[in-house]
């Protein structure tokens, strides 16, 4: 068995256990590191709310944000972004005193990947970018990340966070599109959370298998 296959199987074994468990001490299979120092990040610094949602469990097991392209989460992420991020990064992620977030240039290249973007927002970065571990729950942080991805305006080739299936239907952000309804179905809507979680888990598992089969770069 290839190491990548073994690691993927372990990850999804842990995911199955975590999704079936109640609220427990926060654990992750990810090696989360500070963007500034490279030191390990502690999830003990996270706010107590929003730790054990299916979305958080899925992310902390796979490193993939299941809220990407999920309209129910984008509606919430938009509001959170305007409150917590737009003052520095602009209402559309175009950049102000902080760098732009809506194109294919990343101040920290690891932010192209969901785990890297999580590390930067949760633990902070250089200059005035402090950690958001104290003002955003883990679940809210994933919602903000999804909204940042949604604001992306450049070519699909730079959207490495998307799955192969998502890339097929990719559309660059269009400010003139109507707002996303807050009651959209998905993982952030309690009425549809269970079914959406099952679909997202299957999609991520499929993409991880595809990625594991690709030649190493």
Order of alpha helices (4+ residues) and beta strands (2+ residues): alpha-alpha-alpha-alpha-alpha-alpha-alpha-alpha
